[in-house]
Amino acid sequence: MKRERGQSLVEGTLVLLVFFGLLMAVVDCGQILFAHESLVERTRAAVRWGVLHTWQGPDPIVNMVLYAQETAPNPSREGYLNLTPQNVQVDYQPPVDGNSDNEILTVRIVNYQPHLFSPWVAQKLVSSRPVLISAPMAMHGAMAQNRP
């Protein structure tokens, strides 16, 4: 009779280990999905800001991704979701032949390392797929023409 009680204790422990392992995996997947969607939205907002303002170089757009403002804060602080300026790449294609239709702004977030909750999984996972948002700058020219 005592052996059967011990058996159910061992089986219950094994089942709980598997259950909590799966629960932590679900939490980790949720964290990764949340981080990715947050980075996509932050990048869209930075591209939107860059399209509506005159091109001043990549720094204001990088700051919009990292800090949600044009200039870096003083004193310097950590970027959004632990991003660094090296994670944010800004490409500007100037207009060719004065045609603003081919003026393009592209922002990428590369090598982002989300932090995982699970202790037995590697603490950082490098995403091989960058967040990439592009937009034509023709909107800037159209808005400038509509101003009085």
Secondary structure by P-SEA (a helix, b strand, c coil): caaaaaaaaaaaaaaaaaaaaaaaaaaaaaaaaaaaaaaaaaaaaaaaaaaacccccaaaaaaaaccccccccccccccccccccccbbbbbbcccccccccbbbbbbbcbbbbbbcccccccbbbbcccbbbbbbaaaaaaaaaacc
